[in-house]
Amino acid sequence: MSAILATADVARILNVTCASVRAYERKGQLRADRTAGGIRLFKRSEVERFRRERNEGLRSQARG
């Protein structure tokens, strides 16, 4: 599997919509590089970091 992921790939990994991935990137929660044409490209390591932090946050909220 590639170390560089497109928005749709990230959405599939995180089980969210492409619009959510774009929102995470706009808010600075998920870092992406952009091509000259503006296409977002995400490093797999960055997606995994985001997923870990997101899961930890969800667990903390569930505990109250």
C-alpha positions in Angstrom: 0.0 0.0 0.0 1.2 3.5 -0.9 2.8 5.8 1.6 1.0 8.7 -0.1 -2.8 8.8 0.0 -5.5 10.7 -1.8 -8.5 12.2 0.0 -10.8 9.3 -0.9 -8.2 6.8 0.4 -8.0 8.7 3.7 -11.8 8.8 4.0 -12.0 5.1 3.5 -9.3 4.4 6.2 -11.0 6.8 8.7 -14.5 5.7 7.7 -15.6 9.2 7.1 -16.7 11.2 4.1 -14.2 13.1 1.8 -15.8 16.3 3.0 -14.8 15.4 6.5 -11.2 14.7 5.5 -11.1 18.1 3.7 -12.5 19.8 6.8 -9.9 18.1 9.1 -7.2 19.4 6.7 -8.7 23.0 6.6 -8.8 23.1 10.4 -5.2 21.9 10.7 -6.1 18.7 12.4 -4.8 16.5 9.5 -1.8 17.7 7.5 -1.6 17.4 3.7 0.7 18.5 0.9 -0.9 19.9 -2.2 0.0 19.4 -5.8 0.4 22.3 -8.2 -3.2 21.7 -9.2 -4.4 21.8 -5.5 -4.9 18.1 -5.0 -4.4 17.1 -1.3 -1.9 14.3 -0.7 -1.6 12.8 2.7 1.2 10.8 4.2 0.1 7.5 5.6 2.0 8.2 8.8 0.1 11.4 9.2 -3.2 9.6 8.7 -2.2 7.0 11.3 -1.3 9.7 13.8 -4.6 11.5 13.3 -6.5 8.2 13.7 -4.7 7.3 16.9 -5.3 10.8 18.4 -9.0 10.8 17.3 -9.5 7.3 18.8 -7.9 8.4 22.1 -10.2 11.5 22.2 -13.3 9.4 21.5 -12.3 7.0 24.3 -11.8 9.9 26.7 -15.2 11.3 25.9 -16.8 7.9 26.5 -15.3 7.7 30.0 -16.8 11.1 30.8 
